[in-house]
Amino acid sequence: MFITDTLKSYNSKAIKKILNLPDASRRFLQTYTSRIYPNPIIILGHAKSGTTAIAKLLGEVSGKSVTIDPIFRIDPEGVLNHQLFNRELALSTLVQSYKFYFSTPLWKDPKLTFFYDELRQFFPSATYIFVIRDPRDTIRSFLNRRGIPGDLDNLPSPLEEKAGGIARLPIVAGNNYIERLANRWNCATDVYLNHPDDFCLVRYEDFCLDKPGTIASLAKKVGLHPTNDLAGHLNKQYQPKGNHAVSWSKFYKSSHLHSIETICKERMDHFNYQVSK
């Protein structure tokens, strides 16, 4: 879909030939025919906070193309990801080198939440959305996605690898993986709290209570026209679902739940997330 959008000036026969090209040739063509969308709508927030669902539904309701997680699409192995976080690769260089992945009017990538200053500098005309979700649900879903329990004292090496470098991306404090994830949630949340006027805020819990109303309202706020019916899309599972049936008290050991609520309390209060009784 992205190729045909980008190359819409070509006739259908030409497009079919392009789609059948070998991977290397297609990537070459993408690089040299794509243009970076100058004023995109960019959706940020911590991973597993609902950014994918909101991005997809905004695309559906407005008929606009959406790119999901461009960094992962560019490099599933994570080499560029580490270079970004180690400050060995400038965000501007990455975007210029992979224009195709930044050529749609909407895109979302939670990793780039931690590069907001660079994003804002490169995309000064962009519209930014920030999705916030209760840290206890966010962290549980993050761990569910990787098959990691929430009641271990420390992660064995195989699980540390599956966790995707919790301690490194970005570097955060913590005596164990839960404390590091809690501090990581704080780091992401601070991007919004430090720049509240730059973002349209979406509270994930409010979105779940009224998906069509939230998406219609958000679309209008960011300059989209909500012309398409979302029936059939509202309950689609855009990402592997976490196990919501397991309560916080059962998923986390009590000390871990206490750590999340202690580390995140100040920011939780700001968004009306109540600590456990």
N, C-alpha and C positions, 0 to 999 in steps of 0.2 A: 504494500500500500504506500509506504514512504517513497519507494522508487518512482511509482507512477505519479505521485503528487509532485515530487521534485522535477520529474521529467515530463510534465504534462504537455509540453510543446511538441513532444514526439508523437507520431502516429501509432496506432495500436500494434502494427506489425513490428515497428522498431522497439516498442516496449517489451513485446514478447521475446524478441531476441536478447534484450538486456537481461530479462529475468532468467534466461537460460544460460547466461554466461557463467564460466567457472568463478568460484569465490574470489580469487585474487583479482580477476578482471572486473568483477562487479564492485569490489571495494575500491579499485582504482577509479572506476567511473563515478562512484558515489562521491569520492573525495574531490574530484575535479568538476563535478556539475552541481554540487550542492552549495547552497548559500545559507549562512547562519541567519536564523530568524531574528530580526533586530530588536523586536519588542515582545518577547514571549511572555506567557503566563507561567511562572515557575513555582512549583509546589514543594515546600520544604517541611521538615519535621523529623523527629527521631524515627528510625526504622521501626516498622510494625505499629505505626500510629494511625494508619488509615490513608496514607498518601496515595496509594495505588487506586483504591476504590474511588476516592474523590477526583483524582485526575481522569480516570476512565469515564466516570459519569459526567464530568464537565465536557469531555470530548463527545460523548454520546448525545447529550442534550443540545449541544451547539453545532454538531457536525464537523468539529475541528479535529485534525490529526493530533495524536498524543504520542510522545515518546516516554517509555517507562524505563527508569534506571539506565540512562545512557552510559554511565561509567562501566557497569557490569556488561552491557551489550558490546561495548568496545573491547573489553578485556575481562572475560569470565575468570581468568586465572588470577587476577588481582595484582598483577605486576605494576600497572599504572596507578592503581589504588594506593599501593604502598609508597610509590614515588611521590604522589600528591601529598600524603600525610607526612612523609619525611621531608617535605619541602624541596625535593630534588626535581620536581616538575611543576612549572607554573600552570595554574588553571587556564590562563589565557592561551598558553601554548597548546594545551590539550584540546581546547575548544577549536582553535584554528586548525589543528591537525586532523580533527575528526568532525568536520562541519556537518556532515550528513546527519549525525546524531543530535545535532542542535538546530535542525532546520525546520522543526515543526512549531506551530503556534503555542502548544502547551507541552510541558515536560516536567517530570518530577524525578528527584534523586535525593533521598535522605542524606547520603554521604556528603553532598555539597552544602548541607546545612552548616557544616563546620568551616565552610569557605565563603561565608556570606559576604564578607567585606570585598573579597576578590570578585565574587559574582556581581555585586552591585557596581563595582568599578567597570567590569566588562559589559554588563547589561544595564546601563543606567536608566533605560526606558522600559525595562521589564516591569510587570506587575507581579507582586509576590504574595503567595498564600502560605500561611503557616498552620499546620495541623497539630493540635496538642491532644494527648491522651493520658489518662491516669498512669503514672509510672509503674504501678503494680501490675496493671494489665499489659502495658507496653513490654515490660521486661519478661513477663510470663510468656507472651506471644513470641518474643524474640528467641527465648530459650526453646519453646515448643517447636519452632520452625527448624531448629538445629538438633532436636532430639536430646536436649540437655535438661536434666531434672533441676529443681530449684532448692534442693535440700542437702546439697553436698557442702562439705567444709571447703574443699578446694577441687579444682578440676584435674582429673588425670590427663596425661599428655594427649591421648587420642581425642578427648572431649575438648581440650584447649584448642586443638586444631579445628574442630568443627565449629567452635565458637567464633572463628574468624578473627582472632586477634583482639579480643575485648580490651586488653590492656593497651593496645597500640593505636587503635583507631577511634578517636584520638587518644593520646597519652593522658590517662586520668589516674587519680589516686584511688587507693582502696586496698584492704587487706585480703580480699577474696573477690571472686568474679561477680558476686551480687553487689558488693560495694562499688566496684568499678562501673558496673552498668548503671547503678543509681547516679553516680557522678557523671556518667556519660549523658544520662537523661537531663541532668542539670545543665550540662554544657550546651546541649541542643536547645533547651528551653530558654537559656539566657540569650540566645540569638534573637528570639522574639522580644524578650523583656528589655533588652538593650536598644531595640529598634521598633517599638510597638506601632509607630506611625507609618512604618514602611510596609506593613503586612495587613492583609485581610485574615483575621483569625477564625479558624474553625475548631470548635471543641468536638472531638470525635463522638463523645457521648450524646451531644445534641444532634449531630448528624444521624446517629443510629435511631433516635427517637422520631425523626422526620426527614427521611432521606430526600424525597422529592422537593419538599419545601426548602431544605437547606441548600440543595444543588441549584434550584431555581433562583433563590436569593443571592447565592454566591456568584452565579453566572452573571447576574445583572451588575453586581458590585465590581466585577473585574472586566466589564465591557463586552461580555458575550451575550448572544441572543438565544435564550432557551426555547428553541422552536420544535425540538423533537420530543416525542413521548418516551419516557423512561421505563414504561411497563415492559417487563421481561428482562430488564437490566438491573433493577434495584437489589435483587437478592442473589445476583451472580457472585460467585466466589472468585475474586480476582487474584488472590494470593492464598497459599495453603493456610487453612484456618487453625488457629490455636485452640486448645482445649478449654473452652470457657466453662465447662461443666465442673471443673475442679476449682474449688474456692481458693482464695489466696492462702488461707490458713492450712489447707491441705497441700498445696503446691510448694509453698516455701516452709522451711523450718522457721520456728518462731523468731529466732535471732535474726534471720535474713529479712523477714517481713519487717521487723523492728528497725533494721538498718535502713531499708528503703524509705520507711516513713520518717526516720530521723534525718537522713541525708537530704531528702527531697521536701521536707515539711514546709519550709518557707515558700517554695515555689508552688507546692500543692495548694497551700492556702490561697495563693493568688488566683488559682483557677477553680476554687471551691471543691477540691478533692479532700474529703474528710479522712483523718487517720482512723485506724481501727479502734474500737472500744476495748 
